[in-house]
Amino acid sequence: MNEYLALLLGVVCAGVGGELFVRGAVGLGHWARISPGIIGATVAAFATSSPELSVAINSAVAGTPQIALGDALGSNVVNVALILALALVISGIQSPRDSVKRDFPVALLAPVITGVLFLDGELSRVDGLLMLAAFAVWLIAAVVEARKQRSAADAVLGEHRFGLVVLSCIIGLAFLVAAGNLIVAGAKGIAISFGIDEFIIGATIVAIGTSAPELATAVVAKLRGHDEVGLGTILGSNIFNGMLVVAVAAIIHPITVAWRDVAVALVFGFVVVVFIYPSRTGFIERRRGVLLLVLYATWLATILQQQA
């Protein structure tokens, strides 16, 4: 199959599969009587990161974990500087500081941890296990705290009819498996034919495709008046991408990437998160959305210039 067609089909499958899996996973959480707070903090964020995880597993098994790393780090920039930025441009977001006090510091810490572990030029299996341990600590803390809270994520994102819940999960997962295979095959083929670095392909084209569930989540949450769900899910997704997805890829296959490529992705990933910290009133202004879009354009120009 033509690599461009494979990549395009993979992106479409990631969008469809991710959206269905989000609804099914959140619905399963509801049927399992998991508290709404935990659903918002963990289940929804994990589900929106499922395309990145699928790509990570497939690319690492195929011996090109650079695609996984580029996808995870690039998706974190896309989530905030493109998807959340577009939601902000439509109208500002109201989200009290209390709603992000747990996830915001960890979302900032994730790129710092990755950068420190990459100082020797490689993310080894041991590094991956260390990241996985740090992720587990955050996840336990999130679950413990979320048990005391309620969240609108269940109502906003979930499907509550049990038959459709199971069907959404199965079909969504099937699409995600197909997406992982197609995206890796297409991205690898394009990288080889044009001599483009696999990390760059992952951080640009693949990252946009696998961020489709976050886009759907942000739009649905915005339309239903639950801004905190969109912001919380995107922050959670960034933590899953930065600490779980990268860790899984490194454990399967150690990752070696040029330090300058990783450094640019990590710096932008850190800066864009800083830009979305709510004000004292809990409001994130529309102008920050415009600034984030400028940052996204700068990110693309910088990373593509490095390839030139």
MIKOL-118011 format. One record per atom (N, C-alpha, C): residue in three letters; y, x, z. Coordinates in steps of 0.2 Angstrom, whole numbers, padded with zeros to 4 digits, always signed. Layout:
ALAYXZ
...
This chain:
MET-0006+0004+0000
MET+0000+0000+0000
MET+0006+0004+0000
ASN+0011+0002-0004
ASN+0018+0006-0004
ASN+0021+0007+0003
GLU+0023+0013+0005
GLU+0025+0014+0012
GLU+0031+0010+0014
TYR+0036+0008+0009
TYR+0041+0004+0010
TYR+0039-0003+0012
LEU+0034-0006+0008
LEU+0032-0013+0009
LEU+0028-0013+0016
ALA+0024-0008+0017
ALA+0021-0007+0024
ALA+0026-0007+0030
LEU+0031-0004+0029
LEU+0036-0003+0034
LEU+0040-0010+0035
LEU+0041-0013+0029
LEU+0045-0020+0030
LEU+0040-0025+0033
LEU+0034-0025+0030
LEU+0029-0030+0033
LEU+0028-0029+0041
GLY+0028-0022+0043
GLY+0027-0021+0050
GLY+0033-0023+0054
VAL+0039-0022+0051
VAL+0045-0024+0055
VAL+0045-0032+0056
VAL+0043-0036+0050
VAL+0043-0043+0051
VAL+0037-0045+0056
CYS+0032-0042+0056
CYS+0026-0043+0060
CYS+0028-0042+0068
ALA+0032-0036+0069
ALA+0035-0035+0075
ALA+0039-0040+0078
GLY+0044-0043+0073
GLY+0048-0048+0076
GLY+0045-0054+0077
VAL+0040-0056+0073
VAL+0036-0063+0074
VAL+0032-0062+0080
GLY+0028-0057+0080
GLY+0023-0055+0085
GLY+0026-0055+0092
GLY+0032-0051+0092
GLY+0036-0050+0098
GLY+0038-0056+0101
GLU+0041-0060+0097
GLU+0044-0067+0099
GLU+0039-0071+0102
LEU+0033-0072+0098
LEU+0028-0076+0101
LEU+0025-0073+0107
PHE+0024-0067+0108
PHE+0021-0064+0114
PHE+0025-0065+0120
VAL+0032-0064+0119
VAL+0037-0065+0124
VAL+0036-0072+0127
ARG+0036-0077+0123
ARG+0035-0084+0125
ARG+0028-0085+0128
GLY+0023-0083+0125
GLY+0016-0083+0128
GLY+0015-0080+0135
ALA+0018-0074+0135
ALA+0017-0070+0141
ALA+0021-0073+0147
VAL+0027-0075+0146
VAL+0031-0079+0151
VAL+0028-0085+0153
GLY+0025-0089+0148
GLY+0022-0095+0149
GLY+0015-0094+0154
LEU+0012-0088+0152
LEU+0006-0087+0156
LEU+0008-0085+0164
GLY+0014-0082+0164
GLY+0016-0080+0171
GLY+0018-0087+0175
HIS+0020-0091+0171
HIS+0022-0098+0174
HIS+0015-0101+0176
TRP+0010-0101+0172
TRP+0004-0105+0174
TRP+0000-0101+0179
ALA+0001-0094+0180
ALA-0002-0090+0185
ALA+0002-0091+0191
ARG+0007-0095+0191
ARG+0011-0096+0197
ARG+0014-0090+0200
ILE+0016-0086+0195
ILE+0020-0080+0197
ILE+0027-0082+0198
SER+0031-0079+0203
SER+0037-0082+0205
SER+0042-0080+0199
PRO+0047-0085+0198
PRO+0052-0084+0192
PRO+0055-0078+0192
GLY+0057-0075+0198
GLY+0060-0068+0199
GLY+0056-0063+0196
ILE+0050-0063+0197
ILE+0045-0058+0195
ILE+0044-0058+0187
ILE+0044-0065+0185
ILE+0044-0066+0178
ILE+0050-0063+0174
GLY+0056-0064+0177
GLY+0062-0061+0174
GLY+0062-0054+0174
ALA+0060-0051+0180
ALA+0061-0044+0181
ALA+0055-0039+0177
THR+0049-0042+0176
THR+0044-0038+0174
THR+0041-0041+0167
VAL+0038-0047+0168
VAL+0034-0050+0162
VAL+0038-0051+0156
ALA+0045-0053+0156
ALA+0049-0054+0150
ALA+0051-0047+0148
ALA+0052-0042+0152
ALA+0054-0036+0150
ALA+0048-0032+0146
PHE+0042-0033+0149
PHE+0037-0030+0146
PHE+0035-0033+0139
ALA+0036-0040+0139
ALA+0034-0043+0133
ALA+0039-0041+0127
THR+0045-0040+0129
THR+0050-0038+0124
THR+0049-0031+0121
SER+0046-0027+0126
SER+0044-0020+0124
SER+0037-0019+0121
SER+0034-0025+0120
SER+0027-0024+0117
SER+0027-0021+0110
PRO+0032-0023+0105
PRO+0031-0019+0099
PRO+0032-0012+0099
GLU+0036-0009+0104
GLU+0037-0002+0105
GLU+0031+0001+0108
LEU+0027-0003+0112
LEU+0021+0000+0115
LEU+0016+0000+0110
SER+0015-0005+0105
SER+0011-0005+0100
SER+0012+0001+0095
VAL+0018+0002+0093
VAL+0020+0008+0089
VAL+0018+0014+0092
ALA+0019+0015+0099
ALA+0018+0021+0103
ALA+0010+0023+0103
ILE+0006+0018+0104
ILE-0001+0019+0104
ILE-0003+0021+0097
ASN-0001+0017+0092
ASN-0004+0019+0085
ASN-0001+0025+0083
SER+0005+0027+0084
SER+0008+0033+0081
SER+0005+0039+0085
ALA+0004+0039+0092
ALA+0001+0044+0096
ALA-0007+0045+0093
VAL-0010+0040+0092
VAL-0017+0041+0090
VAL-0017+0044+0083
ALA-0012+0042+0079
ALA-0012+0045+0072
ALA-0009+0052+0072
GLY-0008+0055+0078
GLY-0005+0062+0078
GLY+0002+0063+0077
THR+0006+0057+0077
THR+0013+0058+0075
THR+0017+0054+0081
PRO+0016+0057+0087
PRO+0020+0054+0093
PRO+0027+0054+0093
GLN+0030+0058+0088
GLN+0037+0059+0087
GLN+0040+0052+0085
ILE+0036+0048+0081
ILE+0038+0041+0079
ILE+0039+0037+0085
ALA+0034+0038+0090
ALA+0034+0034+0096
ALA+0041+0035+0100
LEU+0042+0042+0101
LEU+0048+0044+0105
LEU+0054+0042+0102
GLY+0055+0043+0095
GLY+0061+0041+0092
GLY+0062+0033+0092
ASP+0056+0029+0092
ASP+0057+0022+0092
ASP+0059+0020+0099
ALA+0056+0023+0104
ALA+0058+0021+0111
ALA+0065+0022+0113
LEU+0067+0029+0112
LEU+0074+0031+0113
LEU+0079+0027+0109
GLY+0077+0026+0102
GLY+0082+0023+0098
GLY+0082+0016+0099
SER+0077+0012+0101
SER+0077+0005+0103
SER+0082+0004+0109
ASN+0082+0009+0114
ASN+0086+0008+0120
ASN+0093+0008+0118
VAL+0095+0012+0113
VAL+0102+0012+0110
VAL+0103+0006+0106
VAL+0099+0004+0102
VAL+0099-0003+0098
VAL+0100-0009+0103
ASN+0096-0009+0108
ASN+0096-0015+0113
ASN+0103-0016+0116
VAL+0106-0010+0118
VAL+0113-0011+0121
VAL+0119-0011+0116
ALA+0119-0006+0112
ALA+0125-0004+0107
ALA+0125-0009+0101
LEU+0119-0012+0100
LEU+0119-0017+0094
LEU+0118-0024+0096
ILE+0112-0025+0099
ILE+0110-0032+0101
ILE+0115-0035+0107
LEU+0115-0032+0112
LEU+0120-0034+0118
LEU+0127-0034+0115
ALA+0129-0029+0111
ALA+0136-0029+0109
ALA+0138-0035+0105
LEU+0133-0037+0100
LEU+0134-0043+0096
LEU+0135-0049+0100
ALA+0131-0050+0106
ALA+0131-0055+0110
ALA+0138-0055+0114
LEU+0141-0049+0116
LEU+0147-0048+0119
LEU+0153-0050+0114
VAL+0152-0048+0108
VAL+0157-0050+0103
VAL+0158-0057+0102
ILE+0153-0061+0103
ILE+0153-0068+0102
ILE+0157-0071+0108
SER+0155-0069+0114
SER+0159-0070+0120
SER+0157-0066+0126
GLY+0161-0065+0130
GLY+0160-0060+0136
GLY+0154-0063+0140
ILE+0151-0059+0144
ILE+0145-0060+0148
ILE+0146-0060+0155
GLN+0144-0066+0159
GLN+0145-0066+0166
GLN+0139-0064+0169
SER+0139-0059+0173
SER+0133-0056+0176
SER+0135-0053+0182
PRO+0134-0056+0188
PRO+0136-0052+0195
PRO+0133-0045+0195
ARG+0136-0041+0199
ARG+0134-0034+0200
ARG+0127-0034+0204
ASP+0126-0039+0208
ASP+0120-0040+0212
ASP+0114-0041+0208
SER+0115-0044+0202
SER+0109-0046+0197
SER+0107-0039+0194
VAL+0111-0034+0194
VAL+0108-0028+0190
VAL+0108-0022+0195
LYS+0109-0023+0202
LYS+0109-0017+0206
LYS+0102-0013+0207
ARG+0097-0017+0205
ARG+0090-0013+0205
ARG+0089-0010+0199
ASP+0090-0013+0193
ASP+0088-0010+0187
ASP+0093-0005+0184
PHE+0100-0006+0185
PHE+0105-0002+0182
PHE+0104+0005+0184
PRO+0103+0007+0190
PRO+0102+0014+0191
PRO+0096+0017+0188
VAL+0091+0013+0188
VAL+0084+0016+0185
VAL+0085+0017+0177
ALA+0089+0012+0174
ALA+0090+0012+0167
ALA+0094+0019+0165
LEU+0099+0021+0170
LEU+0103+0027+0169
LEU+0098+0033+0170
LEU+0094+0032+0175
LEU+0090+0038+0177
LEU+0084+0040+0172
ALA+0082+0035+0169
ALA+0076+0036+0164
ALA+0078+0041+0159
PRO+0084+0041+0155
PRO+0085+0047+0150
PRO+0086+0053+0154
VAL+0088+0053+0160
VAL+0089+0060+0163
VAL+0082+0063+0165
ILE+0078+0059+0167
ILE+0071+0061+0169
ILE+0068+0064+0162
THR+0068+0060+0157
THR+0065+0062+0150
THR+0069+0069+0148
GLY+0075+0070+0149
GLY+0078+0076+0147
GLY+0076+0082+0151
VAL+0075+0081+0157
VAL+0073+0086+0162
VAL+0066+0089+0160
LEU+0062+0084+0159
LEU+0055+0085+0157
LEU+0054+0088+0150
PHE+0059+0087+0146
PHE+0059+0090+0139
PHE+0062+0097+0138
LEU+0065+0100+0144
LEU+0068+0106+0144
LEU+0064+0112+0141
ASP+0057+0111+0142
ASP+0053+0116+0139
ASP+0051+0115+0132
GLY+0054+0110+0129
GLY+0053+0108+0122
GLY+0047+0104+0120
GLU+0043+0102+0126
GLU+0037+0097+0125
GLU+0037+0092+0130
LEU+0035+0086+0128
LEU+0033+0081+0133
LEU+0025+0081+0134
SER+0023+0085+0139
SER+0015+0086+0139
SER+0012+0080+0143
ARG+0005+0080+0143
ARG+0002+0074+0146
ARG+0003+0074+0154
VAL+0004+0080+0157
VAL+0006+0080+0164
VAL+0013+0077+0165
ASP+0018+0078+0160
ASP+0025+0075+0160
ASP+0024+0067+0159
GLY+0019+0065+0155
GLY+0018+0058+0154
GLY+0016+0055+0160
LEU+0011+0058+0164
LEU+0009+0055+0170
LEU+0014+0055+0175
LEU+0019+0060+0176
LEU+0024+0060+0180
LEU+0029+0054+0179
MET+0030+0053+0172
MET+0034+0047+0170
MET+0031+0041+0172
LEU+0024+0040+0171
LEU+0021+0034+0173
LEU+0021+0033+0180
ALA+0021+0038+0184
ALA+0021+0037+0192
ALA+0028+0035+0194
ALA+0033+0038+0191
ALA+0040+0035+0192
ALA+0041+0028+0190
PHE+0038+0026+0184
PHE+0038+0019+0182
PHE+0035+0015+0187
ALA+0029+0017+0189
ALA+0025+0013+0194
ALA+0029+0011+0201
VAL+0033+0016+0203
VAL+0037+0016+0209
VAL+0042+0010+0208
TRP+0045+0011+0202
TRP+0051+0006+0200
TRP+0047-0001+0200
LEU+0042-0002+0196
LEU+0038-0008+0195
LEU+0036-0011+0202
ILE+0034-0007+0207
ILE+0032-0010+0213
ILE+0038-0013+0217
ALA+0044-0009+0217
ALA+0050-0010+0220
ALA+0053-0017+0217
ALA+0052-0017+0210
ALA+0055-0023+0207
ALA+0051-0030+0209
VAL+0044-0029+0209
VAL+0040-0035+0211
VAL+0042-0037+0218
VAL+0042-0032+0223
VAL+0043-0033+0230
VAL+0050-0037+0231
GLU+0055-0035+0227
GLU+0062-0038+0228
GLU+0062-0044+0224
ALA+0059-0045+0218
ALA+0059-0051+0214
ALA+0056-0057+0218
ARG+0051-0055+0222
ARG+0047-0061+0226
ARG+0052-0065+0230
LYS+0058-0062+0232
LYS+0063-0065+0236
LYS+0068-0069+0232
GLN+0068-0068+0225
GLN+0073-0071+0221
GLN+0070-0076+0216
ARG+0075-0080+0213
ARG+0073-0084+0207
ARG+0076-0082+0201
SER+0074-0083+0195
SER+0076-0081+0189
SER+0076-0087+0184
ALA+0081-0087+0180
ALA+0080-0093+0174
ALA+0076-0090+0168
ALA+0073-0084+0169
ALA+0070-0082+0163
ALA+0064-0086+0161
ASP+0061-0089+0166
ASP+0055-0093+0164
ASP+0057-0099+0160
ALA+0062-0103+0162
ALA+0065-0109+0159
ALA+0068-0107+0152
VAL+0071-0101+0151
VAL+0074-0099+0145
VAL+0069-0097+0140
LEU+0064-0093+0142
LEU+0060-0090+0137
LEU+0053-0092+0136
GLY+0051-0096+0141
GLY+0044-0097+0142
GLY+0042-0104+0138
GLU+0035-0104+0136
GLU+0032-0110+0133
GLU+0027-0112+0139
HIS+0028-0119+0141
HIS+0024-0121+0146
HIS+0018-0126+0145
ARG+0017-0127+0138
ARG+0011-0131+0137
ARG+0005-0126+0136
PHE+0000-0127+0140
PHE-0005-0122+0141
PHE-0008-0120+0134
GLY-0010-0125+0130
GLY-0013-0123+0124
GLY-0009-0119+0119
LEU-0002-0120+0119
LEU+0003-0116+0115
LEU+0004-0109+0118
VAL+0003-0109+0125
VAL+0004-0103+0129
VAL-0001-0098+0126
VAL-0007-0100+0127
VAL-0013-0096+0125
VAL-0013-0094+0117
LEU-0011-0099+0113
LEU-0010-0098+0106
LEU-0005-0093+0104
SER+0001-0093+0108
SER+0006-0089+0107
SER+0004-0082+0108
CYS+0001-0081+0114
CYS-0001-0074+0116
CYS-0006-0071+0111
ILE-0011-0075+0109
ILE-0016-0072+0104
ILE-0013-0071+0097
ILE-0009-0075+0095
ILE-0006-0074+0088
ILE-0001-0069+0088
GLY+0003-0069+0094
GLY+0008-0063+0095
GLY+0005-0057+0095
LEU-0001-0056+0099
LEU-0004-0050+0100
LEU-0007-0047+0093
ALA-0010-0052+0089
ALA-0013-0050+0083
ALA-0007-0047+0078
PHE-0001-0051+0078
PHE+0004-0048+0074
PHE+0007-0041+0077
LEU+0007-0040+0083
LEU+0009-0034+0086
LEU+0004-0028+0084
VAL-0002-0029+0084
VAL-0007-0024+0082
VAL-0006-0023+0075
ALA-0005-0028+0071
ALA-0004-0027+0064
ALA+0003-0023+0063
ALA+0008-0025+0066
ALA+0014-0022+0066
ALA+0014-0014+0067
GLY+0010-0013+0073
GLY+0010-0006+0075
GLY+0007-0001+0069
ASN+0001-0004+0066
ASN-0002+0000+0061
ASN+0002+0000+0055
LEU+0005-0005+0053
LEU+0009-0005+0047
LEU+0016-0001+0047
ILE+0019-0001+0053
ILE+0025+0003+0054
ILE+0024+0010+0054
VAL+0018+0012+0058
VAL+0017+0019+0058
VAL+0015+0022+0051
ALA+0011+0018+0048
ALA+0009+0020+0041
ALA+0015+0021+0036
GLY+0019+0016+0036
GLY+0025+0016+0032
GLY+0030+0021+0034
ALA+0031+0022+0040
ALA+0036+0027+0043
ALA+0033+0034+0041
LYS+0027+0035+0042
LYS+0024+0042+0041
LYS+0024+0043+0034
GLY+0023+0038+0030
GLY+0023+0040+0022
GLY+0030+0041+0020
ILE+0035+0038+0022
ILE+0042+0039+0020
ILE+0044+0046+0023
ALA+0042+0047+0029
ALA+0044+0054+0032
ALA+0041+0060+0028
ILE+0035+0059+0025
ILE+0032+0064+0022
ILE+0035+0065+0015
SER+0036+0059+0011
SER+0038+0059+0004
SER+0046+0062+0004
PHE+0050+0060+0009
PHE+0057+0062+0008
PHE+0058+0068+0013
GLY+0053+0071+0017
GLY+0055+0076+0021
GLY+0059+0075+0027
ILE+0059+0068+0029
ILE+0063+0066+0034
ILE+0059+0067+0041
ASP+0062+0069+0046
ASP+0059+0070+0052
ASP+0056+0063+0055
GLU+0050+0063+0057
GLU+0047+0057+0060
GLU+0051+0054+0066
PHE+0054+0059+0070
PHE+0058+0056+0076
PHE+0064+0052+0073
ILE+0067+0054+0068
ILE+0073+0051+0065
ILE+0071+0044+0062
ILE+0066+0044+0058
ILE+0063+0037+0056
ILE+0062+0033+0062
GLY+0059+0035+0067
GLY+0057+0031+0073
GLY+0064+0028+0076
ALA+0069+0033+0077
ALA+0075+0031+0080
ALA+0080+0027+0077
THR+0078+0026+0070
THR+0083+0022+0066
THR+0080+0015+0064
ILE+0076+0016+0058
ILE+0073+0010+0055
ILE+0068+0007+0060
VAL+0063+0011+0062
VAL+0058+0008+0067
VAL+0061+0005+0073
ALA+0066+0008+0076
ALA+0069+0005+0082
ALA+0072-0002+0081
ILE+0076-0002+0075
ILE+0079-0009+0074
ILE+0073-0014+0073
GLY+0068-0013+0070
GLY+0063-0018+0069
GLY+0059-0020+0075
THR+0058-0015+0080
THR+0054-0016+0086
THR+0059-0020+0091
SER+0065-0020+0090
SER+0070-0023+0095
SER+0071-0030+0093
ALA+0068-0033+0088
ALA+0068-0040+0087
ALA+0067-0045+0093
PRO+0062-0044+0097
PRO+0062-0048+0103
PRO+0068-0048+0107
GLU+0071-0042+0108
GLU+0077-0042+0113
GLU+0082-0046+0109
LEU+0083-0045+0103
LEU+0088-0049+0099
LEU+0087-0057+0100
ALA+0081-0059+0100
ALA+0079-0066+0101
ALA+0081-0068+0108
THR+0079-0064+0113
THR+0080-0065+0120
THR+0088-0066+0121
ALA+0092-0061+0119
ALA+0099-0061+0120
ALA+0102-0067+0117
VAL+0100-0069+0111
VAL+0103-0075+0108
VAL+0101-0081+0111
VAL+0095-0082+0113
VAL+0092-0088+0116
VAL+0096-0089+0123
ALA+0096-0084+0127
ALA+0099-0084+0134
ALA+0106-0085+0133
LYS+0110-0083+0128
LYS+0117-0084+0127
LYS+0118-0091+0125
LEU+0114-0094+0121
LEU+0115-0101+0119
LEU+0114-0106+0125
ARG+0109-0104+0129
ARG+0107-0108+0135
ARG+0111-0107+0141
GLY+0116-0103+0140
GLY+0121-0101+0146
GLY+0118-0097+0152
HIS+0113-0093+0150
HIS+0110-0089+0155
HIS+0111-0082+0153
ASP+0117-0079+0154
ASP+0119-0072+0152
ASP+0115-0067+0156
GLU+0113-0069+0162
GLU+0110-0064+0167
GLU+0103-0063+0164
VAL+0100-0068+0161
VAL+0093-0067+0158
VAL+0093-0062+0153
GLY+0098-0062+0148
GLY+0098-0058+0142
GLY+0100-0051+0145
LEU+0104-0050+0149
LEU+0106-0043+0152
LEU+0100-0040+0156
GLY+0097-0044+0160
GLY+0092-0042+0164
GLY+0086-0040+0160
THR+0084-0044+0155
THR+0078-0042+0151
THR+0080-0036+0147
ILE+0086-0035+0144
ILE+0087-0029+0140
ILE+0087-0023+0145
LEU+0090-0023+0151
LEU+0089-0017+0155
LEU+0082-0016+0157
GLY+0078-0021+0159
GLY+0071-0020+0160
GLY+0067-0017+0154
SER+0069-0020+0148
SER+0066-0017+0142
SER+0067-0010+0141
ASN+0073-0008+0142
ASN+0075-0001+0142
ASN+0071+0004+0147
ILE+0070+0001+0153
ILE+0066+0005+0158
ILE+0059+0005+0155
PHE+0056+0000+0153
PHE+0049+0000+0150
PHE+0049+0005+0144
ASN+0053+0005+0140
ASN+0053+0009+0134
ASN+0054+0017+0136
GLY+0059+0018+0140
GLY+0060+0025+0142
GLY+0055+0028+0147
MET+0052+0024+0151
MET+0047+0027+0156
MET+0040+0025+0155
LEU+0038+0019+0152
LEU+0031+0017+0151
LEU+0029+0019+0144
VAL+0033+0017+0139
VAL+0031+0018+0132
VAL+0030+0025+0130
VAL+0036+0029+0132
VAL+0036+0036+0131
VAL+0030+0040+0135
ALA+0029+0038+0141
ALA+0023+0041+0145
ALA+0017+0040+0142
VAL+0015+0033+0139
VAL+0009+0032+0136
VAL+0008+0036+0130
ALA+0013+0037+0126
ALA+0013+0041+0120
ALA+0011+0048+0121
ALA+0014+0051+0127
ALA+0014+0058+0128
ALA+0007+0059+0131
ILE+0004+0054+0135
ILE-0003+0055+0138
ILE-0008+0055+0133
ILE-0007+0051+0127
ILE-0012+0051+0122
ILE-0011+0057+0118
HIS-0005+0059+0116
HIS-0004+0065+0112
HIS+0003+0068+0114
PRO+0003+0075+0117
PRO+0009+0078+0119
PRO+0014+0078+0113
ILE+0020+0077+0115
ILE+0026+0076+0110
ILE+0030+0082+0110
THR+0031+0085+0103
THR+0035+0091+0102
THR+0041+0089+0097
VAL+0047+0089+0099
VAL+0053+0087+0095
VAL+0058+0092+0096
ALA+0062+0093+0091
ALA+0068+0097+0092
ALA+0073+0095+0097
TRP+0075+0099+0102
TRP+0079+0098+0108
TRP+0085+0094+0106
ARG+0088+0096+0100
ARG+0095+0093+0099
ARG+0094+0086+0097
ASP+0089+0084+0093
ASP+0087+0077+0092
ASP+0086+0073+0098
VAL+0082+0075+0103
VAL+0081+0072+0109
VAL+0087+0071+0113
ALA+0091+0077+0113
ALA+0097+0077+0117
ALA+0102+0072+0115
VAL+0103+0071+0109
VAL+0108+0066+0106
VAL+0106+0059+0108
ALA+0099+0057+0107
ALA+0097+0051+0108
ALA+0097+0049+0116
LEU+0096+0054+0120
LEU+0096+0053+0127
LEU+0104+0052+0130
VAL+0108+0056+0127
VAL+0115+0056+0129
VAL+0118+0049+0127
PHE+0117+0046+0121
PHE+0119+0040+0119
PHE+0116+0034+0123
GLY+0109+0035+0124
GLY+0106+0030+0128
GLY+0108+0030+0135
PHE+0111+0035+0138
PHE+0114+0035+0144
PHE+0121+0032+0144
VAL+0125+0034+0139
VAL+0132+0032+0139
VAL+0132+0024+0138
VAL+0128+0022+0133
VAL+0129+0014+0132
VAL+0127+0010+0138
VAL+0123+0012+0142
VAL+0121+0009+0148
VAL+0127+0009+0153
VAL+0130+0014+0153
VAL+0136+0015+0158
VAL+0142+0010+0155
PHE+0142+0008+0149
PHE+0147+0004+0146
PHE+0146-0003+0148
ILE+0140-0005+0150
ILE+0139-0012+0152
ILE+0138-0014+0159
TYR+0141-0009+0163
TYR+0141-0011+0171
TYR+0146-0016+0172
PRO+0144-0022+0175
PRO+0149-0027+0176
PRO+0155-0025+0180
SER+0161-0029+0179
SER+0167-0027+0183
SER+0166-0030+0190
ARG+0171-0030+0194
ARG+0170-0033+0201
ARG+0169-0040+0201
THR+0172-0043+0196
THR+0171-0051+0195
THR+0165-0053+0192
GLY+0161-0048+0190
GLY+0154-0049+0187
GLY+0155-0051+0179
PHE+0161-0049+0176
PHE+0162-0051+0169
PHE+0162-0045+0165
ILE+0158-0045+0159
ILE+0158-0039+0155
ILE+0162-0042+0149
GLU+0168-0039+0147
GLU+0173-0041+0142
GLU+0170-0041+0135
ARG+0173-0045+0131
ARG+0172-0045+0124
ARG+0173-0038+0121
ARG+0179-0035+0123
ARG+0181-0028+0120
ARG+0176-0023+0121
ARG+0172-0023+0126
ARG+0166-0018+0127
ARG+0161-0019+0122
GLY+0160-0025+0119
GLY+0155-0026+0114
GLY+0158-0022+0107
VAL+0164-0023+0106
VAL+0167-0019+0100
VAL+0166-0012+0101
LEU+0168-0009+0107
LEU+0167-0002+0109
LEU+0160+0000+0108
LEU+0155-0004+0110
LEU+0148-0002+0109
LEU+0146-0002+0102
LEU+0148-0007+0098
LEU+0147-0006+0091
LEU+0149+0000+0087
VAL+0155+0002+0090
VAL+0158+0009+0087
VAL+0153+0014+0089
LEU+0151+0014+0096
LEU+0146+0019+0098
LEU+0140+0019+0094
TYR+0137+0013+0092
TYR+0131+0013+0088
TYR+0132+0016+0081
ALA+0138+0015+0078
ALA+0140+0018+0072
ALA+0140+0025+0072
THR+0143+0027+0078
THR+0143+0035+0079
THR+0137+0038+0080
TRP+0132+0034+0084
TRP+0125+0036+0085
TRP+0122+0037+0078
LEU+0122+0032+0074
LEU+0119+0033+0067
LEU+0121+0039+0063
ALA+0128+0039+0063
ALA+0131+0045+0059
ALA+0129+0051+0062
THR+0129+0052+0068
THR+0127+0059+0072
THR+0120+0060+0070
ILE+0115+0056+0071
ILE+0108+0057+0071
ILE+0106+0058+0063
LEU+0109+0055+0059
LEU+0108+0056+0051
LEU+0111+0062+0049
GLN+0117+0064+0052
GLN+0120+0070+0050
GLN+0115+0076+0052
GLN+0112+0076+0057
GLN+0107+0081+0060
GLN+0102+0082+0055
GLN+0100+0077+0051
GLN+0094+0077+0046
GLN+0097+0081+0040
ALA+0103+0080+0038
ALA+0106+0082+0032
ALA+0106+0090+0032
